[in-house]
Amino acid sequence: MKSEVELWTELATKLSSTRSFRDALGTYQQCVTQRMQMAAEDGRRMSDEYQRFLQKFTRLLPNGWQTGRT
């Protein structure tokens, strides 16, 4: 997985070699699309980690322990 710094550095390199506005726009669009995919992957990983944390936490709770409800 590329880091965000690598992604934007690569964009700058590619933009410096573009010959038209249309090429530059397409290059930028590809970069933004890739960044959005990276953000979605990060979100999925965070969600998975949070879910694992909750599962472990609930196993540690004593059976029948009330969570503040009466």
C-alpha positions in Angstrom: 0.0 0.0 0.0 1.3 3.4 -0.9 1.6 6.0 1.7 -0.1 9.3 1.2 3.3 11.1 0.8 4.2 8.7 -2.0 0.9 9.2 -3.6 1.1 13.0 -3.7 4.8 12.9 -4.7 3.9 10.6 -7.6 1.2 13.1 -8.6 3.6 16.0 -8.7 6.0 14.0 -10.8 3.3 12.9 -13.3 1.9 16.5 -13.5 5.3 17.9 -14.4 5.3 15.7 -17.5 1.8 16.3 -18.7 1.4 18.2 -21.9 -2.2 19.4 -21.7 -4.8 20.5 -19.2 -6.8 17.4 -20.1 -3.9 15.1 -19.3 -3.3 17.0 -16.0 -6.9 16.7 -15.0 -7.0 13.0 -15.8 -3.8 12.4 -13.8 -5.2 14.4 -10.8 -8.5 12.5 -11.0 -6.6 9.1 -10.9 -4.7 10.3 -7.8 -7.9 11.5 -6.0 -9.6 8.2 -6.8 -6.6 6.2 -5.4 -6.6 8.4 -2.3 -10.3 7.7 -1.8 -9.7 4.0 -2.1 -6.9 4.3 0.5 -9.3 6.1 2.9 -12.0 3.4 2.4 -9.4 0.7 3.2 -8.3 2.6 6.3 -12.0 2.9 7.4 -12.5 -0.8 6.9 -9.4 -1.7 8.9 -10.5 0.7 11.8 -13.9 -0.8 11.8 -12.5 -4.4 12.0 -10.1 -3.4 14.8 -12.9 -1.7 16.7 -15.1 -4.8 16.3 -12.3 -7.1 17.6 -11.8 -4.8 20.5 -15.5 -4.9 21.4 -15.6 -8.7 21.2 -12.6 -9.0 23.5 -14.0 -6.5 25.9 -17.4 -8.1 26.1 -15.7 -11.5 26.9 -14.0 -9.9 29.9 -17.3 -8.7 31.4 -18.7 -10.9 34.1 -21.8 -12.8 33.2 -25.0 -10.9 34.2 -23.1 -7.6 34.8 -25.6 -4.8 34.2 -24.5 -2.0 31.9 -26.3 0.8 33.6 -29.8 -0.3 32.7 -32.4 -1.1 35.3 
